[in-house]
Each structure stands twice: as C-alpha cells, then as structure tokens.
Amino acid sequence: MSDRSRSIAVPATLIAIATAARLVSLHALHPLNWDEIEFFRATDWVRQGLVPYRDFWEHHTPLQWFLFAPVEALVHSPGAAAIIAMRWAQLPLWVATFWLINVLMRDAGVTPFARWAAMAVPLTSTFFMLPAVEYRVDVLGIALLILALVLLQRMDRGVVYALAAGAAFALGGFANLRMGPVIVVLMLLTQITRLHDRKWGGSRRAYWIFAGAAATTALGALYFVVTRSFGDAVRHAWRENYVADRLAENVPTMFVHRIVAPFGLRLVRPGGGPPFTWSGVDIGGMLLVALAIAGAVRVIRTRFRAPDEMFFVAAAIVVNSLFIAAMKTVFNYHLEVVAVVAVPLIASEIERIRRQQVVVAMLIAATLLNVAVALFRGKEDDLAYQDTIMTEADRRTPEDSAVFDGAGWALHRKPAYRYWFLRNLVRQLERHGYFETYRPEQMLTQPPAAIITDHDTRLWLIEHVALGRIAVTHYLPLWRDLWLPGLSARLPAGAAAAWIAPAEGDYRVFASERLATHPWFRQPFGVWPDPAIRSTSPDTSGDVAFAVDDAPAGGNVLHLRKGAHVVAMNRGRAAAGVMLVRGDPSALFRQPPPGVTLEGSESPQWHIPRFDRMPPPR
C-alpha cells in the first residue's frame, strides 16, 4: 500500500461507516419532510407536461424537477416509498459533488489526508447529514456551484472553461434561488481578480464567464417566454419570495441558533426547555462549524493580497452566511451549501494540525456519535404513520378528485387550493391579500374528497374560522390527520343543523344524547381520549328528525347524492350529538402511537430501531 493510500485509509473508512448508517436512516428511519413532498409533487407535474408557475403554483426555481422527471416516471407508489425512491435517485449528485470538491482541493495543493479528513467532517455530522438525505433542490444547486468553482480553476486552459463556469453558475440559480447572491458575488469577483496569477485586476478571459451565464439564462428564460409563463415565473419565484420574507416575523437569533445547535445550545426555544441539551451535541457538526469559521477568517486575512481558489471559497462562505443570516426564516437545510463549500477551508485548518492522530481521534468520535444518532434516534413510527395517511388517502378517494392539505401528502390527487403548500410564505401572502383565499363556498360547492390535517392545515382551519367550521361539520376523521366526508353536529334542545353532502353514498345515522358528549365536538383539532364510535349498529334518537332536499327522511341509513341539502332538527329536551357516517363507524377517530405526528415534529428518542415499520415498496 502506498503512503497516499495509507494516509486516506482511516478517513475513507470512517466516511463509509457514517454514510452507511445514514443510508439506513434515509431508507427506513428518517420521516418525510414537508419540502420533500412539495418537490416530489412539482417533479410529478413537470413529468406530466405541466408548465411550472403557469399550470401550478410554486415558489422555487425548477431545474431539479426537469432533471428528475424521468426518474419520477418510474415511481408509482402513493406512499412514502415514492419519496424514498427519489432520495436514492439523488445520491449520485452527492457523490459527484464530493468528487468535485476533492478535485478542487487537489488542484489547490491540499494533501490527500487533509482532503479526505475534511470531507469526513460534514459526512460524520448530523448538522449536515440530517437534511442531506432528503430530496431537495439544494443538492443540485450545490453540485453546480462546486462545478463552477472547479471550472474557474481551469479557466487558463481555454475560453471553454470560462463559458462552462458561467453556464454552471446560471444553472445553479435555476436549481436553487438562494444561490443567487453567492453566484453574483463570485462572478463579479472573477472580473476583478486574476485567479491563476493570484493578483487583483481581472482578465479579459473572465468576460466569457458572463457570456456563458447570459447565454444559459437566456435559454432558460426562452422556455418561459415560449410557454407564456415568464410573468408567472417572475412573480412566483422572485417577487413573492421577497415579499413573504419582508412580511415574516423576524427572529433575530435564528441564524446563530442554527449555528450553535451542534454544541447542544438552544437559543430559540418556542416551547420552553433548557438552553443546553446533551442529546443535541453533534461532534461532527461542532468540528464543521469551528473549523469552517477558523478557516474562513484565516484565508481571508492571509490571502487577500494574493486571491486564489481558497479565497473564492472563503468569499462564498461569507456571502452565503450573510445572506442566510439576513433571512427572517432560517432552517437547518439552508446551511447545507455552507457545510459543503466549507470543506476546503476545513482541510486548510486540518493541515495546520501537526499530529494526524488528533484529527483521526476527533473523526472517530464524530463517526461513533453519528452512527448512534442515525440508527438509534430514528423516527420510523412517524415514517410508518406518514405512509399510512398517504396510502389511505389514495385508496379512499377517486383518482380525479381533489384533496385539501398543507403539503400535498396525497401524491396523486389534485390540490383543492391553488396555493397548496400552506407554509408560512402562503399564510403571510394570503393574510396580506397577495393571494386569493380558499373560500368556504369553494369547499361547499367543490368539496375535496379528503382533508389531511397536518400542522399547517390545522393552523389554516383554525385561523379561517368559517372554513374550519365547514371542515369539522362536513368531514369525520378516519385517522387524526385524515378526514373523509361525514356529517356531524352537536344540537342543543330545539336546535337545527344544515349540511351540503360532500360526497355521494350511504350515510349511517347516529344521533343520541350520549353522542353529544363525544370529544370530537369539543376539540376537533386535538387528541380524542375516548375516540371511537364503538357501536357497529346505528344509535338513533327519535327526537332528531332529518330532511333531505326539503323532503322528510327517516331510517337508519340515508342515501345522499353529492350536493344534497341535509337538515337535522333536535325536537328533544336534551342536547343530541349527530353523526352521519359513511363506512364502518368503529374505524373512525384512529390515533397514531403517542409522540407520533404526521410532520415528525416531536423530538426523537433513543431506542432500538424497528425496521418492521419500514414502508413497503409499491
């Protein structure tokens, strides 16, 4: 074995171990993120031939959806397996990204051990790997940014490299809009530096970078012009993102909160809790943050007078960090690009550590913790529950129907609301009048076949009182987060309730004083301590009379057409609960296990992984 092979053997082995653990998590233990559902839906619509922004609303730039549309065409599952398949399909991009960054460091003169040890730092950190396993637009944007930096290194070899670098920069913007500031700054930096001479002043060849970027941008814009969607693209991908960020509530310490999280520190604690938690400690993340900051400061200070590729990397880190810090909403995945671009700076700091044994010891500790977190702090129950909701929604709704939810969980159903991704951006723009709202009359006249009440849907229905009232009276929960057509009301003595049937079918009648105490009527958006209607035979009260389309209706089963007007009148002296149920009433009001949510929002707990909960391939 050569000296080079021996020097990289340990970090390469640690990378393989840490990555293998995260691949297990990717496939079976890591629940789906809202954004993954969003990007899958957008990819699927592009695969169907729909034009982004014109034919469906989105607020991200679309290159990833076009790139992965052929892959998505091979995916037919209605459940979590579809998203997991896209996670696997994305892996070659990560492999290419780290190969390119290795090339970048090699050509910058970084030693093999420092290169591989530096790559091991993010790959053994939860800080980076937790969002990295998800299907996201960030991955393609990062890959193109690193490619552009590698091409800049070769600009002295010919104009074609400058043209290609410009094209890569432009494509990075089409992949991820958040890349815009760093791309602009790096392109301007090429105009005032001579990278290979390590001097300021610029060179004529750098003009070709702008030519490559301009030509690529023009071709991308031509697509939107030809498809008559240019105005829609500018409005949705640029204007609405800017306006929503200005309208969002500012949390000044959020960026710092994300940076110090690997140290176990919690600067932002919406639900309370201690400012430090041992379970939040991430050795790999600590190394990443500390070495990246130290490397950026040292490179800018020492190489400002002789700017080279490392100076460009440091500039990219600084610009990207400042841009993210200026955002009012900062998530962990926003820092993926910082973690990857920082690798050469981390390598430069590792080279300054005289004893490789110290670096190896730190990486071993990071790997052991990374493997433990990946395997023993998984959330496979959340993933299984997500799969249940997605597959049940698909099974119980017609193929051409629409579903109202906050992220597009029903992968192969149309959204009931044009602005179908009910995250903070949509809430802010709808609240301030930039987006038309989803009106109660729309839900009544064009009722969705199901409502999936994830966190954002519940919040939306609570904030939109009239819409929420219609939802809780015209739908009943099969699961806590999957509501299907079914009518219900609590009627005080002498009171009446009216509905418009949201779906055709046979509705079994339940009406009684006992049913008036059902927790559904007190907390429809909560957890029901005694949830199910246990009786399988109708429980009816002669004091409640029904009419359908102004005609009296009796019996234990009412056959209702979609759009039928139904009225119930309580003629008794006590309050009565009324439920008109399609299907098996004992199957209603099902709950996931304690601590399990559709969003995977509860903190993970240490436990032995249960691989039997893995969603089956379909």
SVG drawing of the C-alpha trace seen along z (x, -y; Angstrom):
<svg xmlns="http://www.w3.org/2000/svg" viewBox="-91 -46 95 52">
<polyline fill="none" stroke="black" stroke-width="0.4" points="0.0,0.0 1.4,-3.4 1.9,-6.2 -1.1,-8.1 -3.4,-5.1 -2.4,-4.6 -2.9,-8.3 -6.5,-8.3 -7.5,-4.8 -8.8,-5.8 -10.9,-8.9 -12.2,-7.0 -13.3,-4.1 -15.0,-6.5 -16.8,-8.1 -18.0,-4.7 -19.3,-3.8 -21.0,-7.1 -22.6,-7.1 -23.8,-3.5 -25.6,-4.4 -27.2,-7.4 -28.3,-5.4 -30.2,-3.1 -31.8,-6.2 -32.6,-7.5 -34.4,-4.3 -36.2,-3.2 -35.8,-5.6 -36.0,-9.2 -39.6,-10.6 -40.6,-12.6 -40.1,-16.3 -42.8,-18.7 -40.4,-20.0 -39.8,-16.6 -43.5,-16.1 -43.5,-19.6 -40.6,-18.8 -42.0,-15.4 -45.3,-16.9 -43.6,-19.6 -41.4,-16.9 -44.5,-14.8 -46.4,-17.7 -43.4,-18.5 -43.3,-14.9 -47.0,-15.1 -46.1,-18.1 -47.4,-20.9 -45.5,-24.2 -44.2,-25.5 -45.8,-28.7 -48.4,-28.8 -50.1,-25.4 -49.3,-25.0 -48.1,-27.3 -44.6,-27.1 -42.0,-29.4 -38.7,-27.6 -36.7,-27.6 -37.5,-24.5 -34.3,-22.8 -34.4,-19.9 -37.9,-19.0 -36.9,-18.7 -33.8,-16.7 -35.6,-14.2 -38.9,-14.0 -37.7,-10.9 -36.8,-9.2 -40.2,-10.1 -41.9,-8.5 -40.6,-5.1 -42.1,-5.7 -45.7,-4.6 -46.2,-4.3 -48.8,-6.6 -47.0,-6.4 -43.7,-7.1 -41.8,-4.7 -42.2,-7.2 -40.2,-9.9 -37.7,-7.4 -37.0,-6.3 -36.3,-10.0 -33.9,-10.2 -31.9,-7.2 -32.0,-8.8 -30.4,-11.9 -27.4,-10.1 -25.3,-10.2 -25.5,-14.0 -23.9,-13.9 -21.2,-11.5 -20.5,-13.9 -20.4,-16.9 -17.9,-15.4 -15.8,-14.1 -15.7,-17.6 -14.8,-19.2 -12.0,-16.6 -10.7,-17.7 -10.9,-21.4 -8.8,-20.7 -6.3,-18.5 -5.7,-21.2 -5.4,-23.7 -2.5,-21.7 -4.2,-20.2 -2.7,-17.0 -4.7,-13.7 -5.1,-13.2 -6.4,-16.7 -8.8,-16.3 -10.4,-13.1 -10.4,-14.1 -12.2,-17.4 -14.8,-15.5 -15.4,-13.3 -16.3,-16.2 -19.7,-17.0 -20.3,-13.4 -20.0,-12.4 -22.2,-15.2 -25.9,-15.3 -25.8,-19.0 -25.2,-18.2 -26.4,-14.7 -29.9,-15.1 -31.1,-17.3 -28.7,-15.8 -30.6,-12.5 -33.8,-14.4 -35.0,-15.0 -34.3,-18.7 -33.5,-21.4 -30.4,-22.3 -28.4,-19.3 -28.4,-20.2 -27.6,-23.8 -24.7,-22.9 -23.3,-20.5 -23.5,-23.2 -21.8,-25.7 -18.9,-23.4 -18.6,-22.5 -18.4,-26.2 -15.5,-26.7 -13.7,-23.7 -14.1,-25.2 -12.8,-28.5 -9.6,-26.7 -9.1,-25.7 -10.0,-29.0 -6.4,-29.5 -6.7,-26.3 -9.2,-27.9 -12.2,-30.0 -14.5,-26.9 -13.8,-26.6 -14.9,-30.2 -18.0,-29.7 -18.8,-26.4 -18.2,-28.1 -20.7,-30.8 -23.2,-28.2 -22.8,-26.3 -23.3,-29.5 -26.5,-30.3 -27.9,-26.7 -27.2,-26.9 -29.6,-29.8 -32.2,-27.8 -31.7,-25.0 -32.0,-27.0 -32.9,-30.6 -31.0,-31.0 -27.8,-30.5 -28.3,-33.9 -26.3,-36.2 -23.2,-34.0 -23.3,-33.4 -23.4,-37.1 -20.6,-37.9 -18.3,-35.1 -18.9,-36.2 -18.1,-39.8 -15.0,-38.6 -13.7,-36.9 -13.8,-40.3 -11.5,-42.0 -9.0,-39.2 -6.6,-37.1 -7.1,-33.8 -4.0,-32.0 -1.7,-34.9 -3.1,-35.4 -3.5,-39.1 -6.2,-41.7 -7.0,-43.4 -9.1,-40.9 -8.6,-39.4 -10.3,-39.5 -11.0,-35.8 -13.2,-36.3 -15.7,-38.2 -16.5,-34.8 -18.0,-33.8 -20.6,-36.4 -21.2,-35.3 -21.8,-31.7 -24.1,-32.8 -26.0,-35.2 -26.5,-32.6 -27.7,-30.0 -30.0,-32.4 -31.4,-33.5 -32.1,-29.9 -33.9,-29.3 -35.9,-32.4 -36.8,-31.4 -38.6,-28.4 -40.8,-30.6 -41.4,-33.0 -42.4,-30.2 -44.7,-28.6 -46.2,-32.0 -45.2,-31.7 -42.4,-34.3 -44.6,-36.7 -45.8,-34.0 -42.2,-32.8 -41.0,-36.3 -44.0,-36.8 -43.9,-33.5 -40.2,-32.7 -38.9,-36.2 -41.5,-38.8 -43.5,-36.5 -40.4,-35.2 -39.1,-38.7 -42.4,-40.0 -43.1,-37.0 -39.6,-37.4 -40.3,-41.0 -43.7,-40.2 -42.4,-37.3 -41.9,-37.7 -38.2,-38.3 -36.4,-36.0 -33.0,-37.9 -31.1,-35.0 -32.4,-32.2 -29.2,-32.1 -26.9,-31.9 -29.3,-29.3 -28.8,-27.0 -25.0,-27.5 -24.6,-26.7 -27.1,-23.8 -24.3,-21.2 -22.9,-22.3 -26.1,-21.4 -27.2,-25.0 -30.7,-26.2 -31.0,-30.0 -34.6,-29.8 -37.0,-27.7 -40.6,-28.3 -41.9,-25.6 -39.5,-26.3 -36.9,-23.8 -33.3,-24.1 -30.8,-26.2 -28.5,-23.1 -29.3,-19.5 -26.8,-16.6 -28.9,-15.0 -28.2,-17.9 -24.5,-17.6 -23.0,-16.7 -19.3,-16.3 -19.0,-16.3 -21.2,-19.5 -19.0,-21.1 -15.9,-20.4 -17.6,-21.7 -18.6,-25.0 -15.4,-25.7 -13.0,-24.7 -15.1,-26.5 -15.1,-29.8 -11.4,-29.5 -10.6,-28.6 -12.6,-31.4 -11.1,-34.0 -7.5,-32.8 -7.9,-32.5 -9.4,-36.0 -6.7,-37.5 -3.7,-35.8 -4.8,-35.6 -6.5,-38.9 -3.4,-40.3 -3.0,-37.1 -6.5,-35.8 -6.7,-32.2 -9.3,-29.5 -9.3,-29.2 -10.1,-33.0 -13.0,-32.4 -14.2,-29.6 -14.0,-31.8 -15.8,-34.6 -18.6,-32.1 -18.9,-31.1 -19.1,-34.7 -21.6,-35.8 -23.8,-32.8 -23.8,-33.1 -24.6,-36.8 -27.5,-36.2 -28.9,-33.4 -28.5,-35.4 -30.5,-38.2 -33.4,-35.9 -36.1,-36.0 -36.8,-32.3 -33.8,-30.1 -33.9,-26.3 -31.1,-23.8 -31.2,-22.8 -30.4,-26.4 -26.9,-25.7 -26.2,-22.6 -24.4,-24.8 -22.3,-26.4 -21.3,-22.9 -20.2,-21.7 -18.4,-24.8 -16.6,-25.0 -14.8,-21.6 -11.7,-23.2 -11.4,-25.6 -11.7,-22.8 -9.0,-21.0 -6.7,-24.0 -7.2,-24.0 -6.6,-20.3 -3.2,-20.7 -2.2,-23.0 -2.7,-20.3 0.7,-18.6 -0.4,-15.3 -2.8,-13.3 -3.7,-11.1 -5.5,-14.1 -7.6,-14.5 -8.3,-10.8 -9.4,-10.7 -11.9,-13.5 -13.3,-11.9 -13.7,-8.5 -15.6,-10.2 -17.8,-12.1 -18.4,-8.8 -19.4,-6.9 -21.9,-9.5 -23.2,-9.9 -23.9,-6.2 -25.6,-6.1 -27.8,-9.1 -28.6,-7.8 -29.6,-4.3 -30.9,-4.7 -32.6,-8.1 -34.7,-7.3 -38.4,-8.1 -39.6,-5.0 -43.1,-5.2 -43.6,-8.7 -42.5,-7.4 -44.9,-4.5 -47.8,-6.8 -47.0,-9.1 -47.2,-6.2 -50.5,-5.1 -52.1,-8.5 -50.7,-8.8 -51.8,-5.4 -55.2,-5.6 -55.9,-8.9 -55.1,-7.4 -57.2,-4.3 -60.3,-6.1 -60.5,-8.9 -61.4,-8.9 -58.5,-9.3 -59.8,-12.5 -60.6,-14.1 -59.0,-16.9 -57.6,-16.9 -57.1,-19.8 -54.0,-19.6 -50.8,-21.6 -48.1,-19.9 -49.6,-17.6 -49.5,-14.3 -52.0,-12.8 -49.3,-12.5 -51.6,-11.5 -54.6,-13.8 -55.2,-17.4 -54.8,-20.1 -58.1,-21.7 -56.4,-25.1 -54.2,-26.7 -51.7,-27.8 -51.4,-24.2 -48.2,-24.4 -49.6,-26.0 -46.2,-27.0 -45.5,-30.4 -45.0,-32.0 -48.5,-31.2 -50.0,-32.2 -48.3,-35.6 -49.2,-36.4 -52.8,-35.2 -53.2,-37.2 -52.0,-40.4 -54.1,-40.0 -51.5,-38.9 -53.1,-35.5 -56.8,-34.9 -58.0,-32.8 -59.6,-29.3 -63.2,-30.4 -65.8,-28.4 -68.2,-28.4 -65.4,-26.7 -65.3,-23.9 -69.1,-23.6 -69.6,-23.7 -66.4,-21.8 -65.8,-19.7 -62.4,-17.9 -62.5,-14.2 -60.4,-14.3 -58.8,-16.7 -55.3,-15.9 -54.9,-17.9 -51.1,-18.2 -49.9,-21.0 -50.3,-23.8 -53.7,-22.6 -54.9,-22.6 -53.4,-26.1 -55.1,-27.3 -58.5,-25.9 -58.3,-27.4 -57.3,-30.9 -60.0,-30.7 -63.0,-30.2 -65.7,-29.7 -63.6,-27.3 -62.7,-25.4 -66.4,-25.2 -67.3,-23.6 -64.5,-21.2 -65.4,-19.9 -69.1,-19.6 -68.8,-18.0 -65.8,-15.6 -65.0,-13.0 -61.6,-11.7 -60.7,-8.2 -57.3,-8.9 -56.4,-12.0 -54.9,-13.5 -57.1,-12.1 -60.7,-13.4 -63.2,-11.9 -66.7,-13.0 -69.1,-12.6 -71.6,-15.0 -71.7,-15.9 -73.1,-18.4 -73.9,-18.9 -77.5,-20.1 -78.8,-21.8 -82.5,-21.2 -84.6,-22.7 -81.7,-23.5 -81.1,-22.5 -78.1,-21.9 -77.7,-22.0 -75.2,-20.5 -74.4,-20.0 -73.3,-16.5 -69.6,-16.5 -69.8,-13.1 -72.4,-10.6 -73.0,-7.5 -74.9,-5.7 -74.6,-7.6 -75.4,-5.6 -77.3,-7.8 -76.0,-8.2 -78.0,-10.6 -78.3,-10.4 -77.8,-12.3 -74.7,-10.1 -73.1,-11.1 -73.4,-14.8 -70.5,-14.2 -68.2,-12.9 -64.8,-14.7 -64.9,-15.5 -67.4,-18.3 -65.1,-19.8 -61.7,-19.6 -61.8,-18.6 -58.2,-19.6 -56.9,-17.8 -56.4,-14.3 -59.6,-12.4 -59.3,-10.5 -62.3,-8.2 -62.3,-8.4 -64.2,-5.7 -67.9,-5.2 -67.8,-1.7 -71.2,-0.5 -71.5,1.1 -75.3,0.7 -76.9,-2.7 -77.6,-4.6 -80.5,-6.8 -82.8,-9.1 -86.4,-9.6 -86.1,-13.2 -83.9,-14.1 -85.7,-14.4 -84.0,-14.6 -84.9,-16.2 -83.0,-15.8 -83.6,-18.4 -86.6,-19.6 -88.2,-16.1 -88.5,-14.3 -86.1,-11.4 -86.2,-8.5 -84.4,-5.3 -81.0,-4.4 -79.3,-4.9 -79.6,-8.0 -78.5,-7.7 -77.2,-11.2 -76.1,-12.5 -73.2,-14.9 -74.5,-18.4 -77.7,-17.2 -79.0,-19.6 -79.5,-17.8 -81.1,-19.2 -81.3,-17.7 -83.7,-19.1 -83.5,-18.2 -87.0,-18.1 -86.0,-16.7 -85.4,-18.4 -81.7,-17.5 -78.7,-18.1 -78.0,-15.4 -74.9,-14.5 -75.5,-13.7 -73.1,-11.9 -73.8,-10.7 -71.1,-8.2 -70.0,-6.6 -68.4,-3.2 -67.6,-1.4 -68.1,-3.8 -65.8,-1.8 -62.9,-2.6 -63.2,-6.3 -61.1,-8.5 -58.0,-6.4 -54.8,-7.8 -51.1,-7.2 -48.9,-6.0 -48.1,-8.6 -45.4,-11.0 -46.0,-10.2 -47.1,-13.1 -47.6,-13.4 -44.9,-16.1 -42.4,-14.1 -42.2,-17.2 -41.6,-15.6 -38.0,-15.2 -36.6,-11.8 -35.9,-9.4 -33.1,-6.8 -34.5,-3.3 -33.7,-0.1 -34.7,-0.7 -37.9,1.2 -37.2,2.0 -40.6,3.8 -42.2,0.3 -40.5,-0.5 -43.0,-1.4 -43.3,1.5 -42.3,0.9 -45.2,0.5"/>
</svg>
